[in-house]
Amino acid sequence: MKEFEIIEHTADIGIVAYGKNKKEVFINAAKGMFDIITGGNITLKEDFYDKIELEADNLEGLFFVWLNELLYISETKLVILNKFEIKDLSNNKISVEVRGMTINQLDRKIEKEIKAVTYHRLEIKKDEESGLWRAQVIFDI
């Protein structure tokens, strides 16, 4: 099973992420977002660590704030994240340890800048037939 696929959308870009469970689909969506940012051609030396705890009203809202928080950390702390260890995940709460690599502003690790995660066409759901999870999100670039 593939982790994610990049989808084109007018002037924006998006991903469809897949997983055997909720944790896996959240992680694969994060991997997909950073794949877009780096152009997929990067090897990382991990020297950054952080803990994240987020809450939202529902699973879609949690998925939205999850990706937005990762984007915020990436932009404010100048890091590319690549490891996501979800300690706890419910439909409205997530607790995660993230790792990645710090970069400087002159570094050529950024292929495409994502300005924001959007609610446009955002969805996360379990396919009852296959039992697999699927999430879709569009990014403003």
VEXKESE-118390 format. One record per residue (C-alpha): residue number from 1; residue in one letter; x, z, y. Coordinates in nm, 4 decimals, decimal comma, always signed. Layout:
% residues N
NUM	A	X	Z	Y
...
***
This chain:
% residues 141
1	M	+0,0000	+0,0000	+0,0000
2	K	+0,1341	-0,0908	+0,3424
3	E	+0,1647	+0,1884	+0,5974
4	F	+0,0409	-0,0055	+0,8992
5	E	+0,0010	-0,3492	+1,0508
6	I	+0,0306	-0,4570	+1,4121
7	I	-0,2683	-0,6366	+1,5602
8	E	-0,2700	-0,8475	+1,8761
9	H	-0,5392	-0,7826	+2,1365
10	T	-0,5610	-0,9955	+2,4537
11	A	-0,3032	-0,8381	+2,6882
12	D	-0,2650	-0,5266	+2,4754
13	I	-0,1444	-0,4472	+2,1233
14	G	-0,2753	-0,2281	+1,8465
15	I	-0,2238	-0,1070	+1,4937
16	V	-0,4258	-0,0510	+1,1837
17	A	-0,2788	+0,2364	+0,9814
18	Y	-0,3514	+0,3180	+0,6187
19	G	-0,3144	+0,6269	+0,4035
20	K	-0,4178	+0,7984	+0,0839
21	N	-0,5346	+1,0951	+0,2913
22	K	-0,5827	+1,2046	+0,6540
23	K	-0,2257	+1,3315	+0,6893
24	E	-0,0794	+1,0035	+0,5706
25	V	-0,2930	+0,7916	+0,8040
26	F	-0,1959	+1,0098	+1,1044
27	I	+0,1744	+0,9786	+1,0133
28	N	+0,1536	+0,6036	+0,9524
29	A	-0,0216	+0,5508	+1,2861
30	A	+0,2620	+0,7362	+1,4596
31	K	+0,5190	+0,5269	+1,2712
32	G	+0,3346	+0,2113	+1,3766
33	M	+0,3296	+0,3148	+1,7417
34	F	+0,7050	+0,3786	+1,7446
35	D	+0,7628	+0,0552	+1,5534
36	I	+0,5977	-0,1275	+1,8443
37	I	+0,8054	+0,0671	+2,0984
38	T	+1,1373	-0,0029	+1,9220
39	G	+1,0583	-0,3480	+1,7871
40	G	+1,1156	-0,2133	+1,4364
41	N	+1,4892	-0,2709	+1,4484
42	I	+1,6348	+0,0721	+1,4995
43	T	+1,8215	+0,3296	+1,2959
44	L	+1,7923	+0,6798	+1,4312
45	K	+2,0324	+0,9691	+1,4365
46	E	+1,8000	+1,2674	+1,4496
47	D	+1,8931	+1,5161	+1,7193
48	F	+1,5498	+1,6157	+1,8520
49	Y	+1,2958	+1,8624	+1,7107
50	D	+0,9634	+1,9920	+1,8409
51	K	+0,6464	+2,1626	+1,7179
52	I	+0,3053	+2,0347	+1,8218
53	E	-0,0348	+2,2017	+1,7946
54	L	-0,3386	+2,0115	+1,9189
55	E	-0,7162	+2,0511	+1,9144
56	A	-1,0087	+1,8177	+1,9799
57	D	-1,3850	+1,8050	+1,9314
58	N	-1,3733	+1,5652	+1,6352
59	L	-1,1407	+1,3620	+1,4145
60	E	-1,1343	+1,0540	+1,6409
61	G	-1,0594	+1,2728	+1,9415
62	L	-0,7817	+1,4452	+1,7476
63	F	-0,6333	+1,1099	+1,6458
64	F	-0,6399	+1,0025	+2,0125
65	V	-0,4729	+1,3210	+2,1469
66	W	-0,2170	+1,3098	+1,8605
67	L	-0,0881	+0,9653	+1,9563
68	N	-0,1082	+1,0428	+2,3283
69	E	+0,0943	+1,3624	+2,2810
70	L	+0,3633	+1,1744	+2,0870
71	L	+0,3769	+0,9130	+2,3619
72	Y	+0,3987	+1,1877	+2,6279
73	I	+0,6844	+1,3622	+2,4435
74	S	+0,8648	+1,0321	+2,4014
75	E	+0,8395	+0,9462	+2,7708
76	T	+0,9077	+1,2885	+2,9216
77	K	+1,1854	+1,3984	+2,6864
78	L	+1,3329	+1,0482	+2,6374
79	V	+1,3087	+1,0471	+2,2591
80	I	+1,2101	+0,8070	+1,9856
81	L	+1,0253	+1,0000	+1,7149
82	N	+1,0519	+0,9006	+1,3499
83	K	+0,9712	+1,2035	+1,1302
84	F	+0,6327	+1,3724	+1,1292
85	E	+0,5664	+1,6714	+0,9029
86	I	+0,2030	+1,7763	+0,9266
87	K	+0,1738	+2,1457	+0,8422
88	D	-0,2023	+2,1711	+0,8919
89	L	-0,4751	+1,9157	+0,9601
90	S	-0,8506	+1,9548	+0,9875
91	N	-1,1108	+1,7413	+1,1645
92	N	-1,0354	+1,9095	+1,4967
93	K	-0,6889	+2,0690	+1,4693
94	I	-0,3362	+1,9529	+1,3865
95	S	-0,0061	+2,1387	+1,3555
96	V	+0,3060	+1,9217	+1,3201
97	E	+0,6844	+1,9327	+1,3295
98	V	+0,8370	+1,6157	+1,4746
99	R	+1,1933	+1,4861	+1,4752
100	G	+1,3655	+1,1961	+1,6407
101	M	+1,6513	+1,0745	+1,8532
102	T	+1,7155	+1,1317	+2,2208
103	I	+1,7892	+0,8207	+2,4237
104	N	+1,9093	+0,7634	+2,7759
105	Q	+1,7339	+0,5393	+3,0257
106	L	+2,0016	+0,2725	+2,9921
107	D	+1,9627	+0,2643	+2,6156
108	R	+1,8260	-0,0613	+2,4729
109	K	+1,6110	+0,1110	+2,2098
110	I	+1,2831	+0,0330	+2,3912
111	E	+1,1456	-0,3075	+2,2976
112	K	+0,7923	-0,2675	+2,4353
113	E	+0,6622	+0,0043	+2,6630
114	I	+0,3274	+0,1547	+2,5674
115	K	+0,1539	+0,2882	+2,8781
116	A	-0,1357	+0,4620	+2,7053
117	V	-0,3433	+0,5063	+2,3935
118	T	-0,6987	+0,3793	+2,4492
119	Y	-1,0389	+0,4590	+2,3027
120	H	-1,1147	+0,0858	+2,2837
121	R	-1,1933	+0,0013	+1,9173
122	L	-1,0519	+0,3401	+1,8119
123	E	-1,1660	+0,4499	+1,4689
124	I	-1,0517	+0,6598	+1,1780
125	K	-1,2461	+0,6738	+0,8551
126	K	-1,2303	+0,7046	+0,4802
127	D	-1,3385	+0,4086	+0,2713
128	E	-1,5752	+0,5620	+0,0189
129	E	-1,5188	+0,2835	-0,2319
130	S	-1,1380	+0,2961	-0,2470
131	G	-1,0922	+0,6546	-0,1251
132	L	-0,8248	+0,5346	+0,1190
133	W	-0,8099	+0,6152	+0,4888
134	R	-0,7906	+0,3562	+0,7669
135	A	-0,7316	+0,4081	+1,1380
136	Q	-0,7276	+0,1574	+1,4196
137	V	-0,6084	+0,2004	+1,7760
138	I	-0,5334	-0,0256	+2,0730
139	F	-0,2473	+0,0544	+2,3121
140	D	-0,2273	-0,0404	+2,6788
141	I	+0,1083	-0,2132	+2,7339
***
